[in-house]
Every structure is written in structure tokens, then in C-alpha cells.
Amino acid sequence: MEAIGILHGRYGLCSVEQGLAVLDLTACRKRIHYEAILKNTETRQVPLLIPVSLQCGTDTVERIEELNAWAEAAGIRFEPFGSDTVLVRELPETMLGLEEEVFLRDLIDRFREEETGMRMSAETAAKAACDHMVLPALTREDLQRIADDLSHCEEPYFGIYREPTFSIIDEESLAKELKR
């Protein structure tokens, strides 16, 4: 794939042998990030400049050991910080660049909904992280990198929720549409 440009900040346009590929940039970036998280199970922890403090209720703080056992697959450790608040001082390197507070609050909410004794899977942790990615504007060079990275994914054709990552418009269909 050769990057051509970006349409409305949401779609990447790439030239391919068959014609024009239209990439769903959100689905592509989530797929790439998801697979990177799953491949890097031994990722290093990075201290946060400002620890994230979350008010979550006394019931959650009382279950802090259970919460930490549940969140182990995500590589996240919560600390009690008073009677109704938890603190997170570091995140796995692959989870940097997230909306940290929203992501961690989402994890706590998921924990509360789980059956007692259940563990969060690595896939669930990776999907949760991808749902809270901050997606900045892209350049054509970024688009080329995304296209290249996507080609190295195990599942390049589908996003993390099985939505297509791209669609190809073949030259014949394009010519017909443009009455050539």
C-alpha cells in the first residue's frame, strides 16, 4: 500500500495494485495497538508523572487485593489511598497515550461487574486500552506507517471488534462510477 492522503481525518487513502484502498484509521490503529499489547506481555512499567487518583468507594478499596489479582493481566496495580480512593502510579509502556483516568475507571467498573474470583483476560485488557486511545491527527507519513504496520498484523482485515479495517475499490468499479 502506498499512502495517498487522509480524508476528513477518519479515512486513509492508499494506492494498491487492485485500485484504491480506503482505510478506517480508527479500526486500523486499534488493531495495530491491540496486537502490540498482546505481543508485549513482558512490557516494562513506566512511572506516571502524576499518579492517577480515582474515587471508587469503600467497597472497592476493601477488595483491593481481589482487584489487583483481577487486573494482573493488564499489568496494572492499584494502591489504596484513603478509605474510598485508589491510586495508580505506573502503567505498562504499551498503555501510555491513553485517556488514563477514563481507562482506569472503566477497568474498575468492569471489575465490579465481574463474578467474584474471575480474572481479566489479556484480550479484555488490550481491548479496554484500545477503546481509550488518544488518536491525534495524522500526516501522510503516519498513514504510510499505519499501512505498513497493518500489513504485519496477524488479523489485518478486521478491527478488534471484527469491523473491516479497509475496503478496496477496484479500478473497474471506479471507472464505471466515473463513467469512463
N, C-alpha and C positions, 0 to 999 in steps of 0.2 A: 504494500500500500504506500502510495506517495501522497503526503498531505497537500491539499489544495487550499483549504481555508476553513473558517468557522462560521456557522450560520446561527445568528441570534444567541450566541453564547451557549447553545444547547447541543448543537449537532456539528460533527466534524465531517468535512467533505474530502474524500480521498479518491485518487485515481487508482483503479485496479485493472487488471487485464480484461475483465469482463465488461467494464464500464465505470460507473460511479458508485462508490460505497458511501453511504450516509451512516455515520456512527452516532449512537446515542451516548454522548460524552459522560453522562452520569452513570449509566449502566456499565460502560467500559472502565471508568476509573474505579468504581466499586468492585468490579470483577478482579481487576489487577491488584487492588489493595487487599481484598479478601484472600486471594491465593498467596500473596506475600505474607500475610499474618499466619496463615496455616503452615506455610513452609518454614517460618522462623519461630518454631516453638521454644527455642532457647535464646530468644532475643534479650538483650540487656535492658535493665531497668534504668530509666532516666529520671533524675530528681526534677520535680516541678519547681520553677522559680517561686511561685506562690502556691502552697498546698491548697487543695480544693476541700472546702468545708461544706458539709451537707447536713442540714437538719432533717432527721428522718424518724424521729420518735423514739421513745424509750424502749418499745418492743423490739425494734431493730437493733439498737445498741446492746440490749440484753442477749441478743442472738448473734453477737459479733463473730464468735468462733465458727458458728454454722455458716454465716455469710461469707467469711474468708475461705472456708472449705469449698463452698459453692462457687466462688469467684476465682478459684485457683487456676482453672483452665484459661482464664483471661489474663493471668499474671498480675492481678490487682489485689492489693492488700488494704483493707480498711482498718483504721485505728479508732477506738472510742475517743471522743473529745467532748467531755461533759456527759450529762445524763441522756441527751436526746440528739446528739450530733456525732457524725463520723468525719474522719479526715483521711485524705489520700495524699501522700507525699511524693509518690513516683508512679510513672506509667511505663509499660513496655514501649520500647523505641518505635515499634510498628504502629502504636496507637497515638503517637504525637500528631498534632494538627487536627484533633477532633474538637468538637464543642465539649470540652471535658466535663463541665458541670452537668450539662444535659445528658451526656452519655452515662456518667456515673449514677445520676438519678434514675435513668432508665434501667440500669442494671439492678439497682436496689428495688425498683418496682417489679422487675421480673423475678427477683429473689422472693419477694413477698407472695407472688402468685404461684410459685412452685410448691410441689408437695415436699414436706419435710424429708430430709435425707437425700434429696435429688442433687445431682451435680450438674453444673452448666457444662455443655459440650464446647469444644474448641470452635466448632462451626457456629454455634449460637453467639459466642463471644465475638467472633470475626464479623458476623452479620450485624451485630449491635454496633460495633466500631464503625463499620462502613455506613450505617444509617446516620451516623453523626459526624461524617467527614465534612470539613470545610472545603468547598470547591471553588477555588479562586478562578478568575478569568484566565483564559489561555491564549498563548501565541501559536503561530503556525508551527514553530519548533516543538512546543509542548504537544501539539496534535500529532506530530510525527513520532515523538517518543511514545505517546499513548498507543498509536497504531503498531509500533514495533513491540512494545511491552505486551499488548493484547495477543500478538501472534505467538508469544511464548507461553501463554496461559494454557492450562490443561483443558479448560472449557471456554474457548474464545468466542463461541457463538451465542452464549447466553449469560445474562447477568446473574447476580446472586439469588434473585427470585424467579429465575427461568424466563425473564423477558429477553427478547433479542437484543444483542449489543450493536448490530448493524444490519443494514439492508442494502442489497446491491441492485442498482437499476442498470440493466444491460443496455448496450449501445442501440440495439434494435428497438427496444421499447422507447428509449429516449428519442430516437429519430422518428418513430411513429407518432409519439406525443407532440413533437415539434413539427410534424407534417413535412418531413424531409424525404 
